[in-house]
Amino acid sequence: MGVEPTDLEDLPAASGPGYTLRPGPAEERPTGDLASTLQLVLFDAAGQVVSIREQPVVLVPARHREEPERVRAYLAGWLEAVQQVLQAVPPDAELYPADLVCADVLDLARAETAADFRAAALTASRLGGLTRPRRP
């Protein structure tokens, strides 16, 4: 049995000082991809909401829907990576929900566990690059 939109229900939020990423309900697109509207809430130093940014993003490409164990590992590892990034991202970062998604790690044949996917997501070419200070 493949991965269905209901398998993406109840994904936890990821937070850091100044940011919370909340996955929304998942839906199947006509392409077979599974997408979710992610909500990124930005807070000021006093904890007041400054902005809420929403974007629909593909979390599970159609070609990976028949790999439920890998998809579960990917989602767990991805959320761990997002949590780590939101803890370290500079407060002046111009983040949008799509910046925090890297479903392409599912294409890595060697990635099987949550730890594998977390490590892949945290490379500098993916989420890890978001924690670097911006250049003037």
C-alpha positions in Angstrom: 0.0 0.0 0.0 1.3 3.4 -1.0 1.5 6.7 0.9 -1.9 8.5 1.0 -2.7 12.1 2.1 -4.0 10.8 5.4 -0.5 9.5 6.1 0.7 13.1 6.4 -1.9 14.1 8.9 -0.7 15.0 12.4 2.8 16.0 11.3 4.2 18.0 14.2 5.2 21.7 14.0 8.8 22.7 14.2 9.9 25.8 16.1 12.8 27.9 16.9 13.2 31.4 18.4 11.2 33.6 16.1 9.7 30.9 13.8 7.2 28.1 13.8 6.5 25.9 10.8 3.1 24.2 10.8 2.2 21.6 8.2 -1.4 21.8 7.0 -3.7 19.2 5.6 -2.3 17.1 2.7 -3.8 16.7 -0.7 -3.1 14.7 -3.7 -2.3 16.8 -6.8 -3.4 15.7 -10.3 0.3 14.7 -10.9 0.0 12.2 -7.9 2.3 14.3 -5.7 1.3 14.8 -2.1 1.3 18.5 -1.1 0.6 20.4 2.0 0.1 24.1 2.7 2.8 25.0 5.1 2.4 27.9 7.4 5.5 29.7 8.7 4.7 32.0 11.7 7.3 34.7 12.4 7.5 36.2 15.9 9.3 39.3 17.3 11.6 39.3 20.3 8.5 39.7 22.6 6.9 36.6 21.1 4.2 38.5 19.2 3.2 37.3 15.8 4.8 39.6 13.1 3.8 37.7 10.0 2.2 34.4 8.8 3.4 33.1 5.5 1.6 30.2 3.7 2.7 28.3 0.7 1.5 25.0 -0.9 4.5 22.7 -1.3 5.1 19.1 -2.5 6.2 17.0 0.4 6.1 13.6 -1.3 6.7 13.4 -5.1 4.5 10.8 -6.8 7.4 8.6 -7.7 8.1 7.9 -4.0 4.5 7.1 -2.9 5.1 3.4 -3.1 7.9 3.6 -0.5 6.0 4.1 2.8 8.8 3.2 5.1 11.2 5.5 3.4 8.6 8.3 3.3 8.0 8.0 7.1 11.8 8.1 7.7 12.1 11.1 5.4 9.3 13.0 7.1 10.8 12.3 10.5 14.3 13.3 9.4 13.1 16.4 7.5 11.2 17.7 10.5 14.2 17.1 12.8 16.3 19.1 10.3 13.8 21.9 10.1 13.7 22.1 13.9 17.5 22.4 14.0 17.5 25.0 11.3 14.8 27.1 13.0 16.8 27.0 16.2 19.9 28.4 14.3 18.6 30.6 11.5 19.5 34.3 11.8 16.6 36.5 13.0 16.7 38.6 9.9 16.4 35.7 7.5 13.8 36.2 4.8 12.3 32.7 5.1 9.3 31.3 3.4 7.8 27.8 3.9 9.1 26.5 0.5 12.7 27.4 1.7 12.3 24.7 4.3 11.3 21.8 2.0 13.8 19.5 0.4 11.8 16.5 -0.9 14.6 15.9 -3.4 16.4 13.9 -0.6 13.9 11.1 -1.4 15.9 10.7 -4.6 19.0 9.7 -2.7 19.2 5.9 -3.0 21.3 5.5 0.1 19.0 7.4 2.4 16.9 5.0 4.4 16.6 6.1 8.0 15.5 9.3 9.6 19.1 10.1 10.5 20.1 9.6 6.8 17.4 12.0 5.6 18.2 14.5 8.4 21.9 14.5 7.4 21.0 15.0 3.7 18.5 17.8 4.5 21.2 19.6 6.5 23.8 19.8 3.8 24.8 23.4 2.8 23.1 23.0 -0.6 19.7 22.4 1.2 18.5 23.5 4.6 22.0 23.8 6.2 22.7 26.9 4.0 19.9 28.8 5.7 21.8 29.0 8.9 24.7 31.0 7.4 24.7 34.8 8.0 23.6 36.8 5.0 26.3 38.5 3.0 26.0 42.3 2.8 
